[in-house]
Amino acid sequence: MRERGGERERESLIPLASCSAAELAEDRMERMESMEPISAHYTTDYPEIHPDSGFESRESCDIQAKTPPPTTYDEELVHKTILVGDSGVGKTSLLVQFDQGKFIPGSFSATVGIGFTNKVVTVDDAKVKLQIWDTAGQERFRSVTHAYYRDAHALLLLYDISSRTSFDNIRAWLTEIHEYAQSDIVIMLLGNKLLAAILPRPGGGSATEMALCVFAWVVLHKKLWRIQADMSSDRAIRREEGERLAREYSVPFMETSAKTGVNVELAFTAVSKELKHRAVQHPNEPKFQIHEYIEAQKEKSGCCSYI
Ligand SMILES: Nc1nc2c(ncn2[C@@H]2O[C@H](COP(=O)(O)OP(=O)(O)OP(=O)(O)O)[C@@H](O)[C@H]2O)c(=O)[nH]1
């Protein structure tokens, strides 16, 4: 059971390691038949929603596929969203940062189990409900994680920008996702542990921002000080490599830091917007372009330069 993350997190996770393989397989089959999740736990921002409410059978999905989406967004919809990626890339940390706005430093303790957090994201005045599942990245839990792909509406796939292996494994993750998840699942690729020096970008903002910007650039270039830096010198994957891979698979991409919070909210907001737009039919409106939205938001924040 995970030590880091406090009582709340500990309560939330079901220890899969304590089951025998046979028990686990039997349990999985039963659960898949009854369509119940392994566990029901941690944050319940809207406790009236039962964890099952985000689940649908294949049959109901097929029916949905044939039915055109409604013209207004149904706020009762719960979008099952899962976090996947190698062990240690920062899935739990990303979720904790998004949910609680904090980073829990300390020694790494791998997730043993699976748990979810309910979050409501406001998109254009509509409340989009996300049921975010944090999976264990370790290989031995892989078959259990597969069972969760099937009903997922969105998936955040993480690698660690300081780990070449975690990046190289992204292709294998995508192959698994395409094998087990629904074909229309919303996928976003995230390079986590961004080496972020939060510096105002020259050329925009108020006089104070500009002054801060010039000061920060001078200081940075003299290598005296780094503001809110995440990791100092460990980047192994260039941003362009992440962008290239994302383009190859036609998925949106951004770099995040669960530690400093950079782009964490943007990642979930972008996914929520995409989910909302897919759930509503606006015949006269152009299709939501998640890639363009992400780029525009990055520009708008106008404050960050990344190492
Ligand atoms: N510097 C830095 N460290 C991070 C960041 N995100 C996570 N970490 C650290 O990386 C380690 C692993 O983070 P976790 O969130 O537990 O990783 P995980 O992907 O959930 O790992 P599993 O549970 O094994 O799948 C921890 O020591 C975190 O403190 C980040 O953005 N920056």
The ligand as a MOL file (V3000), in Angstrom:
LIG
                    3D

  0  0  0     0  0            999 V3000
M  V30 BEGIN CTAB
M  V30 COUNTS 32 34 0 0 0
M  V30 BEGIN ATOM
M  V30 1 N 10.7310 16.6940 -9.9930 0
M  V30 2 C 9.5640 16.1000 -10.1880 0
M  V30 3 N 9.3170 14.9280 -9.5900 0
M  V30 4 C 8.1110 14.3630 -9.8120 0
M  V30 5 C 7.1180 14.9390 -10.6410 0
M  V30 6 N 6.0520 14.1220 -10.6660 0
M  V30 7 C 6.3560 13.0840 -9.8840 0
M  V30 8 N 7.5840 13.2140 -9.3600 0
M  V30 9 C 8.3000 12.2820 -8.4650 0
M  V30 10 O 8.4630 11.0750 -9.1770 0
M  V30 11 C 8.2650 9.9640 -8.3210 0
M  V30 12 C 7.1710 9.0780 -8.8640 0
M  V30 13 O 5.9470 9.8040 -8.8580 0
M  V30 14 P 4.5330 9.0660 -8.7830 0
M  V30 15 O 3.4910 10.1080 -8.9510 0
M  V30 16 O 4.4420 8.2150 -7.5920 0
M  V30 17 O 4.6480 8.1340 -10.0690 0
M  V30 18 P 3.5610 7.1070 -10.6690 0
M  V30 19 O 3.5770 7.2720 -12.1320 0
M  V30 20 O 2.2530 7.2910 -9.9850 0
M  V30 21 O 4.2170 5.7130 -10.2980 0
M  V30 22 P 3.4480 4.2880 -10.1250 0
M  V30 23 O 2.4860 4.5000 -9.0090 0
M  V30 24 O 4.4820 3.2770 -9.7910 0
M  V30 25 O 2.7790 3.9740 -11.4170 0
M  V30 26 C 7.9450 10.5380 -6.9440 0
M  V30 27 O 9.1330 10.5590 -6.1810 0
M  V30 28 C 7.4780 11.9450 -7.2380 0
M  V30 29 O 7.7390 12.8260 -6.1680 0
M  V30 30 C 7.4220 16.1910 -11.2620 0
M  V30 31 O 6.6480 16.7760 -12.0070 0
M  V30 32 N 8.6730 16.7230 -11.0170 0
M  V30 END ATOM
M  V30 BEGIN BOND
M  V30 1 1 1 2
M  V30 2 2 2 3
M  V30 3 1 2 32
M  V30 4 1 3 4
M  V30 5 2 4 5
M  V30 6 1 4 8
M  V30 7 1 5 6
M  V30 8 1 5 30
M  V30 9 2 6 7
M  V30 10 1 7 8
M  V30 11 1 8 9
M  V30 12 1 9 10
M  V30 13 1 9 28
M  V30 14 1 10 11
M  V30 15 1 11 12
M  V30 16 1 11 26
M  V30 17 1 12 13
M  V30 18 1 13 14
M  V30 19 2 14 15
M  V30 20 1 14 16
M  V30 21 1 14 17
M  V30 22 1 17 18
M  V30 23 2 18 19
M  V30 24 1 18 20
M  V30 25 1 18 21
M  V30 26 1 21 22
M  V30 27 2 22 23
M  V30 28 1 22 24
M  V30 29 1 22 25
M  V30 30 1 26 27
M  V30 31 1 26 28
M  V30 32 1 28 29
M  V30 33 2 30 31
M  V30 34 1 30 32
M  V30 END BOND
M  V30 END CTAB
M  END
